[in-house]
Every structure is written in structure tokens, then in C-alpha cells.
Amino acid sequence: MDSFFQRIWELTRQIPPGRVATYGQLALLAGSPRASRVVGSALAACRDPAVPCHRVVDRFGQTKSAFDTWAAGTQRMLLEAEGILFRPDGTVDLEHFQWQP
């Protein structure tokens, strides 16, 4: 598999429960700050349940339903189970829940 994908999966494994990262944040940490869409592709391609892909949201704190294996609302349910709170508009409050490695 692509080494960039593997780097993204490695970074995603580091996001602790109760925290989220953004696609752009992971791209920056992986050394390719303009590759946030590729980060999304890497997460969509991941089939390892040890990689907590559900902890990655967009730059606005929105969840995504692009993962074929997830039913609508699954990402939010998993995040809420870890104690992450959502605003009334359905976004994660990044100021409080964004991972700061």
C-alpha cells in the first residue's frame, strides 16, 4: 500500500479517544499540507479496525458519511461514545476536542 496512506494510518492511530483531528491537520503532520483530500482517500481505503478513522472530521468539525462501511450517523455515535460533544449545528467543537499532538 502507498507509504503516504500508511503514514496517515499511523498518525490516525495516535489520536486518543475523546479527541478528533482534521483531514488538513493529518496532511500537515504527514508533511503534505495540501493533501487533505488524499487523507480522505487513505481513510476510506483503510480496512484495519485498529485505525480509529471515525476520529477524523473536516475543517469545520463536520462528520463525513463517505466511508462505505458506515451507516449514516455511525461516526457521530462513535465519537459521542468517547465523550465528544456536538454543537446544535451537528459539528464538533474543535476548540475543545481537537487533538494537539
C-alpha positions in Angstrom: 0.0 0.0 0.0 1.1 3.6 -0.6 3.5 4.8 2.1 1.6 8.1 2.4 -1.5 6.1 3.2 0.5 4.1 5.8 1.7 7.4 7.4 -1.8 8.7 7.6 -3.0 5.4 9.3 -0.1 5.6 11.7 -1.0 9.2 12.7 -4.7 8.3 13.0 -3.8 5.5 15.4 -2.2 8.2 17.7 -5.4 10.2 18.1 -6.6 9.4 21.6 -10.2 8.6 22.5 -12.2 11.8 23.1 -10.2 13.8 20.6 -10.5 14.4 16.8 -8.2 15.6 14.1 -9.0 17.2 10.8 -8.0 15.9 7.3 -5.9 19.0 6.9 -4.2 18.5 10.2 -3.2 15.0 9.3 -1.9 16.1 5.9 0.2 18.8 7.6 1.6 16.3 10.2 2.4 13.9 7.3 4.4 16.5 5.6 2.0 17.3 2.7 -0.1 20.2 3.9 -2.1 20.4 0.7 -3.1 16.7 0.7 -6.2 16.8 2.8 -8.3 15.1 0.1 -5.6 12.3 -0.2 -6.0 11.9 3.6 -9.7 11.2 3.0 -8.8 8.6 0.4 -6.4 7.0 2.7 -9.0 6.7 5.5 -11.6 5.4 3.0 -9.2 2.7 1.9 -8.3 1.7 5.4 -9.7 -1.7 6.5 -7.8 -2.0 9.8 -10.2 -1.7 12.7 -7.3 -0.6 14.9 -7.2 2.7 13.0 -9.8 5.0 14.5 -10.9 6.6 11.3 -14.0 7.9 13.0 -11.8 10.4 14.9 -11.1 12.4 11.7 -13.5 15.3 10.8 -13.4 18.1 8.3 -12.0 21.6 9.0 -15.4 22.7 10.2 -15.8 19.8 12.6 -18.3 18.0 10.4 -18.5 14.2 10.2 -18.4 12.5 6.9 -20.5 9.7 5.5 -18.1 8.8 2.8 -17.0 5.5 4.4 -18.9 2.8 2.6 -18.8 0.5 5.7 -20.6 3.1 7.9 -24.3 3.7 8.1 -25.5 7.3 8.4 -24.8 8.7 11.9 -22.3 6.0 12.9 -19.3 8.3 13.0 -21.2 10.7 15.3 -22.4 7.8 17.5 -18.8 6.5 17.9 -17.5 10.0 18.8 -20.3 10.6 21.3 -19.5 7.3 22.9 -16.0 8.7 23.5 -17.4 11.8 25.2 -17.2 14.2 22.3 -19.9 16.7 22.3 -21.6 18.2 19.2 -22.9 21.7 18.8 -26.5 22.2 17.8 -25.5 22.5 14.2 -24.0 19.0 14.3 -20.4 19.9 14.3 -17.6 19.0 16.8 -16.3 21.9 18.8 -12.7 21.8 17.6 -11.6 24.4 20.1 -12.3 21.8 22.9 -11.9 18.4 21.2 -9.2 18.8 18.6 -6.1 16.7 19.2 -2.9 18.6 19.8 0.0 16.2 19.3 
